[in-house]
Amino acid sequence: MTQEKNLKGIQRPYIGVVGPSQPKSGYLRRTGEEVGWQLRNYLEERTGGILLKGNTVGIDVYRGIIRRSLTQDDKTTLLFPLYSEVNQSENRLLTTIYTELATLFGEPRMKRLRGSKDSVRKKLATLPNVLIVINGWNGTLNEVRYALESEIPVIPILSTGCAASLTGKFREYDTESIGEQTLPNAPSLVFPAETPRDLPQALSQALEFRV
C-alpha cells in the first residue's frame, strides 16, 4: 500500500472520481450530477474530501455537489492534469476552460498535477482512499489499474457503461483477467454500484474495507 499524501486543508478519507474528457456511449450528464449530489450528501455529516478530475465528467459531478451543498462547498478539490506531452499553449487553454467552468459553480479549491500522462494518471488514481469510476475507456482503465495496484478500493458506476461496466465484471466473475485486460486485486477491491443511488452503500463498504 502506498504512503498517503495529504492535501492542505482537506480531511481524509479522500473520495476520488475519474472519468473521460470525452464520455463514451452510455454516459448522461445528469448521471454525473447525481453522483455529485450523492457524494456531497454522504459527506454532509462525515469527515472527508472529494477529489475531482478537472474534465467534462468532473465538472458534471461538481454541478451535483453544488446543487446539494447550496452554498460554497468546502469539501471538494478539482485536480487539473497538465501533461508534459501537450504544449504549453494547449495546457493554458485547458486550464482556462476548466477554471471558467469551475468558477461558475462556486470557485472550488484547485490543484494542478504536472507531468507525463502516465505519471499524472497515477497521481489521480492513488491520491484518494477510494476511487469512483464513471464511464471511460483505456485511460480510465489505466487509472483503475494504478488504484488497485496500490490496494485502493474502486467503485465503478455500472450504469455509465464502458470502463466502469468492465471494471464491475472483474468482481462479478471473481477474476483478475478478462480478455486482454488484467486488473490486479479486482475481486476483493472492486465494490460496484449499479446507479448513483447505490453509491452510499458501496462507499460505506469500500471505506470499511480500507480501515
C-alpha positions, -999 to +999 in steps of 0.1 A: +000+000+000+014+034-009+021+061+017-007+086+019+000+122+009-023+148+024-037+179+007-037+211+028-070+219+044-088+187+034-095+159+058-093+122+049-107+100+037-104+113+001-130+101-024-117+104-059-138+105-091-123+097-125-139+096-159-132+107-195-128+141-210-150+129-239-175+105-225-184+074-244-218+059-252-238+052-221-229+084-201-255+110-193-247+144-178-275+140-152-258+108-141-226+127-133-246+153-115-264+126-095-230+111-084-221+146-071-253+150-052-250+116-036-213+122-027-219+155-011-250+142+008-229+112+020-202+136+034-227+160+050-223+145+085-190+128+079-154+139+076-137+136+042-130+153+010-139+149-027-112+149-054-125+155-089-105+152-122-109+186-139-126+175-171-161+170-186-173+144-162-156+161-132-175+194-139-208+174-142-201+158-108-193+192-094-226+207-105-243+180-084-221+188-054-230+225-055-267+217-060-266+196-028-245+219-007-264+250-019-235+273-007-198+274-011-186+238-010-156+233+014-150+196+007-142+195-030-109+199-048-106+199-086-074+183-099-063+197-132-040+175-154-012+194-171+005+169-193+041+174-204+033+158-238+009+187-245+024+221-255+021+250-230-004+269-251-028+239-250-022+235-213-031+271-207-062+268-228-073+237-209-067+254-176-087+285-187-116+264-198-116+243-167-113+273-144-141+293-161-164+263-159-155+256-123-159+292-111-195+292-124-202+267-096-185+282-065-148+287-070-136+254-056-101+245-044-079+237-074-047+218-077-026+213-108-010+179-114+020+182-137+039+155-155+036+129-182+001+115-189+012+083-172+025+099-141-005+123-138-029+094-142-011+076-114-014+106-091-051+109-099-057+072-090-035+069-059-042+101-040-077+091-029-086+064-003-115+052-026-118+058-064-152+061-081-152+053-118-176+069-143-177+056-179-143+060-197-121+036-216-084+029-219-071+059-200-097+054-172-088+017-171-052+026-165-063+048-136-083+019-122-052-004-125-030+021-107-055+023-078-059-015-075-021-020-076-019+004-046-047-016-028-072+013-032-108+002-034-126+011-067-164+018-071-175+016-107-209+032-115-221+003-138-249+022-155-224+046-170-210+018-192-176+013-209-147+012-184-169+013-154-190-016-166-160-036-175-144-030-141-175-043-124-172-076-144-139-084-127-158-086-094-188-103-109-166-131-124-142-132-095-112-128-118-082-106-124-082-111-162-109-106-188-096-110-224-065-088-227-074-067-197-058-075-163-067-057-131-048-070-100-067-074-068-100-067-086-122-094-070-115-081-035-111-044-041-140-036-066-173-025-050-198-020-079-227+005-077-254-001-103-265+035-103-256+067-083-283+059-058-263+028-048-232+049-042-237+055-004-238+017+004-208+010-019-188+039-003-195+025+032-183-009+022-152+003+005-142+027+032-148+000+059-126-023+038-098+003+040-098+005+078 
